[in-house]
Amino acid sequence: MTLKKTKLWIIAVIVGILFTFINPVSAEDVVIIINSDVPDTALSKEDVKKIYSGHKTKWSNNDSIVLTVIQKSELHKAFLKEFVKKTPSQFKMNWKHLMFSGKGKIPKTFNTIEQMVDYVAKNEGAIGYVAASSPTDSVKVIKAK
Amino acid sequence: MKKITLFMITICMSALIVSNIQAADLGNIETHGFISQGYLQTDKHDYLADTKDGSYQFNEMGINFNTFVADDLKVGLQLYARDMGEVGNDEVVLNWAFAEYNWRDWMGFRAGLVKFALGFYNDTRDMDMLRTSIFLPSSVYNEWLRDGVNSMKGYELFGNISLGSAGTLKYQLQTGETQIPLDSGTIKFIEQVNNVYRVNEIVVNKIYNSAVQWITPLDGLRLGFCYAKFGLTQEWDLVTDSGNEVSFDNKKNEYITYSIEYTWNNLVVAAEKWANNREADMVMHLDDTWAPILTGNPAAPANDYTVNKDNDSDTNYYVSASYRFTDLLELGTYYSFYENNSDLEPDTELEEQKNELTDICLSARFDINDNWIIKLEGHKMEGLFGVQPEDGKTFEDGDEDWYLYAAKMTFSF
């Protein structure tokens, strides 16, 4: 085996080892957050699925639900897999379908958990999701079952 | 390249320069848009455009604006232009424009130019970036008839009814009317299929449309049913400007679709069936020259002749599957079968083939990024329904087997 090929193999092995130590976010790590003024205190997983699929658009007091998502992250993938039962591509297509037919609005998208938490805290009707370890003092946390 | 195309490309390219763009926020007005340019090529015949020579007359573009004027009241519209051979020619039209009052999850109301609910995919058939393939299966989503079922002026009651552990029932109840433009694909299709000199008018009125979807408790499975009943006013010139006209006393016009879709991880399978049941008394106003020819009676005088046309179609369906392999690549395929149930029994196999179209499609979709996709597609066709022979030629036995190739690039924001 040439020196170049050997180096490539070593790099591949190192990368493989690194990936085994990277823990993707698991479903147990994801919690739902809502604005503190939202009267609902419990949500089922089915409720969360309906909300993020666009089938449920109102809270129990008939205020509009404002959706937020974290863009392109392991947290987003874990949330979609556990609660919405869609891949990121399918989720995006569903909302684009609603938006381009005039029937829905693309969820508010953020790059970081901090940005999402801040938005949910300040906006009535907002819902989001964070890692369980994230600071959530300013919002209401719901463990959907 | 037409000015409107340049204008839309400028808008979309400007949007692409901004990274992670989701929408252009003009204050409280949210804006989204797309531009799509394609290429069509057939090995034989012309289909939808002059495809035997290869055609770039295949593009779509649109831009929409939405805003909430009150908590539950939204208004929005989408401007749209397309070119498909002789149809569209990049003329800007309203794709939809309505006000929506979302009173409760289980009941809302729309008024204006609303999208016609037909199957799972009619309301977004103009935007191919929302699916794997370039063309939707023609058995249910006939490209020629697209402008006839795009939208209607009227009202819609809609809602999502929670069934608890039994899932969700989505419904749409629509009523309205639509006038089909004389330069539309629908008109050209009717003229071609019926061998009519000119269609002078088509008005689709008294539309009563209902669509339900059951989002079942089984994750990824949804079922759908649509039933539309409508009145249809048509006037044709049978042969040149001779005064030999046809008008229709419409008795029945129905569209019925059955739909099923199952999503499991990256796999999506779907199937739909479409039926168009129609009955009308066709009143032909014929002169001395054409009465004998068109009635088959050499002694037939100039007069009004009434023919009852009663056609039920029940053999139009497709099955499809798509799979996303990576963030970049998604592959899809479908088998589509369409048979036009004409009340004229075909004398030859060639005549029979002119009433059928079987389409086996293979598609590859490449998502370059969130805003840019490229598609490549091949169709193995059998049948000649909706197909034109090349210039100066006529169809011959064996012409029913042909291929269509398509490529498309779409930018959206």
Contacts between the chains, C-beta under 8 A, distances in Angstrom:
chain1	res1	chain2	res2	distance
A	46	B	165	7.6
A	50	B	160	7.7
A	50	B	162	7.2
A	50	B	168	6.3
A	53	B	215	7.7
A	55	B	105	7.7
A	55	B	160	4.5
A	55	B	162	7.9
A	55	B	168	4.8
A	55	B	170	7.0
A	55	B	215	6.5
A	56	B	105	5.7
A	56	B	160	6.9
A	56	B	162	7.2
A	57	B	102	6.3
A	57	B	105	5.8
A	57	B	160	7.8
A	58	B	102	7.8
A	58	B	104	6.4
A	58	B	105	5.1
A	62	B	104	6.7
A	63	B	71	7.8
A	64	B	71	6.4
A	64	B	72	6.9
A	64	B	102	7.6
A	71	B	20	6.9
A	85	B	219	4.3
A	85	B	220	6.4
A	86	B	263	7.4
A	87	B	265	6.8
A	87	B	266	5.9
A	87	B	324	6.8
A	89	B	266	7.9
A	89	B	324	5.6
A	89	B	327	7.4
A	89	B	330	7.6
A	89	B	367	7.6
A	90	B	263	6.5
A	90	B	268	7.7
A	92	B	370	7.7
A	93	B	130	5.9
A	93	B	131	8.0
A	96	B	127	8.0
A	96	B	129	7.5
A	96	B	130	5.7
A	96	B	412	7.8
A	97	B	123	7.9
A	97	B	124	5.3
A	97	B	130	5.4
A	99	B	32	6.0
A	99	B	64	7.8
A	99	B	66	7.9
A	100	B	32	6.8
A	100	B	34	7.8
A	100	B	62	7.8
A	100	B	64	6.8
A	100	B	78	7.3
A	100	B	124	5.6
A	100	B	127	5.1
A	100	B	130	6.7
A	101	B	96	7.3
A	101	B	115	5.6
A	101	B	123	4.4
A	101	B	124	5.3
A	102	B	64	7.0
A	102	B	66	6.9
A	102	B	76	4.9
A	102	B	77	7.9
A	102	B	78	6.6
A	102	B	96	5.2
A	102	B	98	6.5
A	102	B	100	7.3
A	102	B	115	7.2
A	103	B	100	7.7
A	103	B	123	7.9
A	105	B	30	6.7
A	105	B	66	6.8
A	106	B	22	5.8
A	106	B	23	6.3
A	106	B	30	7.8
A	106	B	32	7.7
A	109	B	20	7.9
A	109	B	22	5.6
A	111	B	20	7.7
